[in-house]
């Protein structure tokens, strides 16, 4: 946290040195002391301080200076820091000017020179002024700020990226937050430049891509080595577990993810059935712990970086990235996970990021404070999203095609939902249309039994339906089931083309694909259990099979 500033200005070098020494002696633990002999130089520095999010608690200015008087300085300084306390250093002959300044600039006090001893003539005055200032002081958010339109797909994408990568940030809605307009005015920008990211150092990114923002935040999109023992593609629970075990067991390991670690689990507001956490933990907390653990074991993490193809050449696997860079590894674990199915509905497509969201309950919940929201889906992710949204939304409605949640959701979540008064289950109901101008305003719901339709007010729609594996990008001959999930182990023998692609004397290992040395773990694998614990177990298990495979060479 930045310390507030006490800013002293006096053109006499000896006086300036004396006031600096006295201020530092008394206040350096709670305030940063700045000083200059030029009022003009002090004024020129104020816009930059404002851009960096600094706060000035008190100006202490000499009245008689060659470029402007102390009163003139305080009048102009007030434009930048209106809440700062204003004090004049005066000679006896300047008393009248100081008295007039009390009315002209709401001067808080004037201190006659010399102020010796400071314990009697300086500190008691400043202590009172700083005490008054501090009682009203509300520290500004000290970190990255994102300014944009709430119902903008670009803004949503950046919020989702920052949240997924566990970067703390302050969201400022240009239409509802005066600070947002003040911030873009300060940097000479307009609303056409939005979304805008203001970094910790005060630098600006206008309409940044995910790659640009990731680079500025210090994420690593390029591999540092030419060859790795193990490359893990996808940083969900399975990929994170594989990284921890690969790194801890001495494999030179690299983990690659195109967006953020954690996968779908990383967006969960509360996971309450994970072994060892009786009070539950958030997906973000689980992700943070796992990434820290993996990096402690020397695992290299590339993000945001997208893998576009894999080629197996003998015992080496060539992994090509979207920026044409390449990583070579001796073994691969595919843990790219799944995504929520999109509702095939043109009326909803146009509101994606503008009231319609896939997952993202934790990212967008606050925007719907006091408003009604709807959820489509009956799995655990939908239940966790409903519980989280119920904290801020006026009402949460869960739409499912089945009569109830008993077949698709864990009982502990069903019990929680039943105990939450502002959550309502709408069984045998589907969303057929979204209505609104620039953002979602209403939904048309249909009862699947009676086919009766009704229009309801809806500020947001959160979709948690079905799962589609991230496997479309795989061009090499990896056998998948009809839904696109990767087949592994003994299940491969059921496919007619298995013998055409598997050219080894041994059978595939349990989690091995039809390409030797390439393994699949977690939700992307055909037959996976779709639970965090099972994904973690598969990630750890995959590394044991990687060791067996590497021992063959």
N, C-alpha and C positions, 0 to 999 in steps of 0.2 A: 504494500500500500504506500502511495506517495504521501510524503509529509506536506502539510499546508505550508505556505511561504510567508515569511515576513520580509518585506521589500523596503530597503533603506536607500535614500537618494540624497547626496550632499556633494556640492562641487568642491568643498575644501577637503583635500586628501587626509589631513590629520583628524578632522572631525569625523570623516567617514570611517577611518580606521578605528577610532575610539568607539563609535556607535556599533560597529560590527563586533568588536571584542565584547562589549557589554551584552549585546543581544545573544551572541553565541554562548557566553557564560551561563546565561539564565534559561535560554529557550531551545538550545540545539537538539535536545532529546525529543521534543514534540514538534518542532518547526524547522524548515529549511530556511537558512538566512541567505538572502540575495542582496547585493549592494552594487551601486554604480555611482560615478561622479557626474553623469549626464542624464538629465531628465528626458531628453530626446531619445537617448539609447534605451532608457527604461521603458518608454512608451512603445518603441519599436519592438521590444521583446514580448509585450503583453499578448499580441495575437497568437504568437507561437506557443506561449504557455497555455492559452485557452484551447488551442487545437490539440495539445497533448493531454488535455483533461486536468491540468494543474489547477490548484485553488490558492488564491492570495488571501491570507487572513487579515493582513494589516499593511498599509503603506505608511511609512515614516519619512516625510519629505521636508527638506530645508525650504524655507520661504524664499530666500534670496539666492537665485541661481542665474547665470548669464543667459541661457537659452530660453527660459520661461520661469515664472514664479512657481512656488510650491502650490499655491491655490490653483493656478492654471493647469499644472500637472495633475492634480487630484481630480479636477473636473473631467479631463480626458481619460484618466485611468478608470474613472467610475463607469464609463461605457463598457469596459471589458469585464470588470469585477465589481458589480454594483453592491455586493454584500460585504466587501472588505471594509474594515475599519480604517478611518483616515485621520492621520495625526501630523501636525506641523511642528518642525523644529524652528524656533524663532529666537531672534535677539530681542532685547527689551523694546527697541524702537519699532518692532513689527507687531506689537501686541494688538494695535487697532485693526491691522489687516487680518490677524487671526480671528478676532472677534467677529468681523464682517463675514469671514469664511464659514463661521458656524451656520449662518443662514444661507450663504451662497452655495456651498457644497455639502451641507450637513456635516461639517467638520466635527469629529468626535472629541478631539482634544488638541491642545497645543502645549508644547513642552519648551520651556525657556532654556537657553544655553547659558552657562554649562549646567549639566544635570547631575553633577557630583554631590553627594554619593548616589550612585544609581539605585541602591537599596531603598533610598528614601524618596528620590525625585523622579525615577524612571520606572522601575519595576512595578510599584503599586499601581501606577496608571495603566501600564500595558497589561498587567495581570487582569485588571477589571475589563479592559476592552477585549482582550482575547477570550476571557471567560464568557462575555456576552456573545461574541462571534461564535464560539464553539457550541454554545447551547442551542443555536439555530442551525448549526452546520450539519448537513447530510452528505456524507462522502459520495462523490460521483463514482459510477462504476469504473473501476480501474482495469480496463482490458479492452478487448476487441468489441466494436460496435457494428451492428448491421442495420442499415436504414433501407426501408423499402415499403412496398404496398403489401398489406396483409394477404390480400387475395391475388397474389402473383405467383405463377409457377416458378419463375426465376428465384424469387425470394424464398419460396418453400424449399427449393432444391439446395440453396445455400444453408438455410437453417438445418435441414436434414443432414447435410454433410458435416457441419460444425458439431451438431449434437452427436452424430455417430462417431466422430473422431475425438469426442470428449473435450472439445475446446470450449471453455466458458466464454459466453458472449452476451451482449445486451441487445435485444431486439427493439427497434424503434420504428413504430408504424407512422409513416409520414402523414396519414390522414387523421390520426388521433393523438399524437404525442408532439407537443410544441417543441420539445428538445430535438426532435428529428429535423424539423425545418430549420431550427437554429444551427444545427450541426452542418447541414449542407450549405446554408448561407455563409457560414464561417469559412468554408473551403471554396467558396465561389462556384458552387455547383447548382444545377437545377433538377427538377423532378424527372426530366428526360434522361438523366444520368443513372437513375435508380435501377436495380439495387446498388447501394454503395457500402463498401466495407471500410471502416476506419480502424487501422491497426494500432497496436499498443504505442508505437513510436510516432503516431500522428499521421503517417502516410496513408494514402487513399487508393482504393481499387474501385473503379466504376464498372459495373456489369461484368464482374470477373467470371471466368470459367472455373470449374472445380479444380482443374489442374493448376491454374494460375494462383488460386487462393491457397491450395495445398503447398505449392512451392514457397509462397510468402510466409507460411506458417511453419516452415522448416521440415515438412514431411519429405520423405526421401523417395523419389520416383525412379531412381537409377540404381542398379546393382553395383556394388563396390568390387565384386570378385568376378573372375572369369568362369569358375567352375564350383558347383556346390554338390554336396552329397545328396541333399534332399531339397526339393522345391515344393512348397505347399501353395496351392492356388485356391484362395478363398479363406477368409479369416473369421468364419463363424466358430461355434464351440468346437466342432470337430477339427478345424484347421488350427485353432489356438492350442488345443490339447496336443495335436501332432507336433506343433512347434515347440511346446514346452518339453515334451519327451524327446524329440529329436535333438534339441539343444542340450538338454541335460545328459544325454547319452553320447555326447561327443561328435555328433554329425554336424558338418558344416551346413547350416539350414537357412533357407530364405523363405519368407512368407509374403505372398503377394495378394493384394485386394484392390478391386477397382474403385471402391468407395470408402468404406470404413470398417473397422473390426467389429465383431459381434454378431453380424448377420441379423436374422429375424429376432434371435434371442436378445441381441443388444438393444432392441427397441422396447422390450418388455418392461413395463413399469414395476412389476413385482413377480418374481419367481419364488413360489412358496413350497414347492415340492422337490427342491434340489437338496441332495444329501449333505448334511452338515451345517445347514443354515435354518434353524428352527423358526426364526423370525422372518425368513425370506430375504431376498436381496434383489436389487434391480438388475436388469440386463446390462446397464451401463457399468455398474459396480463390478459385476462378474467379468466384463470385458476388460476394464481397467486393471483388475488384479492379474488376469491372464496375460495381457500384453506386457505388463511390468515383469512378470515372472519369466516369460519367454526371452525378453531382452536381457534380463539378468544372466541368462544362460548363453548369451552371444548370438541369438537369432536376429537376423537382419529382416526388417519389415519395410516393404515397399508399398506406398499408398500416396495418393490415388494412382494406381497403375492397372491397366487392363490387359489381360492376356488375350491375344487374338488367334493364336494357333500353336500347335505342338507337333513336332516331328521327332520320331524315334530313329536314331541312326546308330545301330549296334548297341553298345552299353550306355550311350549318351542320348539325352533328351534335350532338344533345342526348343526353347520357349520364346516365342516372338511376342513383343509388346505392341500396343497401339501406336507408340511413338517410334517404331521400327528398331528399338533396342532389343537385345537378345540375352537371355540367360541360359546357360548350359548346366544341366544337373544329371546326376547318375540315377536318380529315382524321383518320382513325382507322387504326391498325394492330391487328388482332386477333392476339394471340399467346398465347392462353390455354392452349395445350398440351393434354396428355392426362393421364388418370388410369389406374391399373391397374384392370383388370376385377375385380370381386368374384367370388369363387367362390360360385355359387348353392347354398348348403348351410346349412340352418338350424342344424345342429350346430356349424358354425364361426362363424356370425354372432354367437352369444351370447358368444364368446370374443374378439371384436374389441377390441383394446386390452388384453386380459387373456391374452396368449399368442399371439394371431393378429394379424399386422400386414401392412399393405400398404406395401411399401417399408420405410422406417424402420430399416434395418439399423444405420446409424451411431448413431441415437438410442438404441436399446434393447440394443445388443450386450453391454454390460457386465453387464446383468441376467442373462445366460445363461452366465456364467463357469463352466466345468466341467460344463456340461449339454449334452445333445444337442438340436440344432435342425434343422428341415427347411425347405427352400426349394422353392417351386413356381415354375417358369419357367426358360426356357432362353436368354433374351436377355442382352445385355451387362450390364444392370442386375442381373440375377440373379447373374451371374458375379462382378461387383464386390461384391455383397452377401455372397456365399459367401466370398470371400477375406477380407473384413473380419471376418465372424463367426468365421472359423477361428482368429483370434487369441485369442479368449476361450472359445468353445464347446469342449466335449470332442470332439464330432463334428458335422459338417455334411453333411446328405444333400440332394442336388439331385434333385427329382422332375420328370421330363419325360415327355411322352406319346410323343415320338420315341425311337428307339433310342439316339441320341447327340446331341451339341451342335453338330455340324459345320455344320448348315444355319442355325443361329440365332445363334451366338455368334462373336465375333472370335477368330481363332486364337491371338493372344497370351494371351487369357484362358483358353482351353482348355488351353494349355500350362502356365500357372500352376496351374490346378486339378489337372492331372495330376501336378504336382510337389508338391502339398500333401497330406501323408499323412492328415490328418484330414477330408478332403473325399471323399465317395463319391457317384458318379453312379448314380441309380436310373432307368434307361431304361424306357420303356413302363410307367410307373407313375403312378397318380393317387391323390390323397387323397380318400377317400369319406366320412370321418366324423371328428369331433373329440370326444374324451371328457375329462371332468373335472368337478369340482364348481364352485368359484368361478373357476378358471383352467384353462387347457389342461394336460392331463397326458399324454394318449396320442392317437395318430392311428391310424386304420384305413386301410391302403394296399391297393390292388388292382393286381395285375399285369394289364395290358390284353390280354396274349396268352392267359394261362392262366385268367384271372378268379379266380385264387387271392387270398384276402384274408388279411392278417395285422395284428395290433395291435402297435404299437411305442411305446415311451416317447418323449415329445417335450415339451420345456419350451417351445419356441416354434416358430411356423410363420410364415415370411415369404413373402409372395405377390408375384410379379413377372410377372403374366400379361397378355398382350394390352394393348391401349390403347383407351381410349374418350375421344373428344374432348370438351372442355368447351364445348359449343355448345348445350346444351339451353335455356339461358337466352335465346338470341337469338330474339326473337319477330318481328322485321321480316323481310321477304321476302329472305333471303339463301339462295342455292341451296347445298345440301349433297349429298354423295353418300349412298348408302343407309346407310352407317355413321355419318353425322353429321359427316364432315370437310368443310371449306368448299371449294367449287370456285372456281377463279380463272382469269383469263386466257383463253387460247384454249379451254381445256377447257369453258368455260361454253357454248360453241356446241353441245355435245352434248346439252344439256338442253332439252326441249321448251318449257319456260316461260321460257327466257332472253330471247327477243325481247319477251315481255310485260312484263318488268321493266326491261330495258336500253333507255333512251330517249336515246341519245347518238349523234352521227354517227361518232365514232371507235370502235375496238374497245377492250375493256378492256385495261389494262396487264397485264403478265405476272403480277403478284401481286394484282391488283385483283379484288374480288368483283363480283357483279352489281349492287351499289349503288355508284355512282361516288364515289370518295374514301374508300372503306372497303377496306382491304387486309388480307390474311392472310399470316402468315409463321410458319415453324416447323412443329412436329408437328401443329398443328391444321389445316393446309392439306392438302387431298386431293393425294396424290402426293408428299408430303414424304419425305425420305430417312431421317428419324429418327436423325440423328447431330448431335452438338453443333456440329461445324464447319459443317454445311449449314444448321442453324438460325441460327447467327450470320451466315452469308452472306446468308440470306434477309432477316434483320432489317435488315442494311445496305442490301440491294438495295431493300427496300420504301421506304426513305427517299428514294432517288433517284426513284422513281415518285411519291412524295408531292410532291416539288418540281415534277415535270411537271404533276401535277394542280392544284396551287395556282397555277401560272403561267397556267392557263386563265381565271382570274378577274381 
